Amino acid sequence: MTRVFSGIKPTGHLTLGNYLGAMRRWAAVDQHEADALFCVVDLHALTVDHDPARVRRLSRQSATLLLAAGLDPELCTVFVQSHVDEHARLSYVLECVATDGEMRRMIQYKEKAAREQRRGGSVRLSLLTYPVLMAADILAYGAGEVPVGDDQRQHVELARDLAVRFNQRYGHTFVVPRATRPGVAARVMNLQEPASKMGKSDDVGPGIVYLLDEPDVVCKKVMRAVTDSGREVVYDREARPGLANLLEILAACTGGEPELLSGAYTSYGDLKKDTAEAVVEVLRPLQERHKELCTDPAYVEGVLRDGAERARGMARPTVDAAYRAIGLLPAVAEREPAGAGV
């Protein structure tokens, strides 16, 4: 089976975009058709100023929502990144293969660094190097496929480049992965700013539907979504981004096609009403399962503990091989104390 790795960063509450663009496919397809690993990548949340307690809280919530979305620990591996030391171990080795120029060309680094500077904050070194940690997340497990949205494809390309470069210099060690893209609504846009992704890092905003929003809150946000000039309901991502976003969300929730759905509406109001109802119904089972899981924290903790142990067993041979290949001396096994085993 192809091995698939995907991660979710606990920098904010998970959104409808996270679910329609990734999590739903992970549960419906990837965990059944691949040897799949799904990770809460909490180390990536440390690249900008953060509240430690909030990162811990969001990490637990993200893991719980992954399970509520339908990930089955009997079918896939669900774990937290920082619970598996191999991620950090491999990241440094790959930093010794990556170049400064590669890091500074990363689009997300440029955008996030500029945002931090506008806020008057300092730019952390980890913000520059975190794409290498992302590459380590992927390469440690020999993942052949990485399901990502368009905004993350550059990072998968970096992982490919680093794998090829390492293999050429030090001997074949890593599987070279490829990015795979989900279908409709792979990138859900902000309801108030349809040119911007519906990002979970935005703490508040009427344009963001969170997975745990109450039904009335979801309806208000969708009904207040920005639309475009003109009265005709047509699907045109370039000229009518607000309408296109609503049609793509409705299509993703109902299994339809945006172009065909556009022909069924003569008013923005009816489209918004149907989209709001469809979103509420898609989120209902997830929210109900989340409530159940919150009453059994020991179960979630057990899933994460077992998942980390399984992930560690998968990653360690590859990371150890990378250490040997690049020239590091293998660790000497600890000597058993006198009388052991007697």
Disulfide bonds with the S-S distance in Angstrom:
none
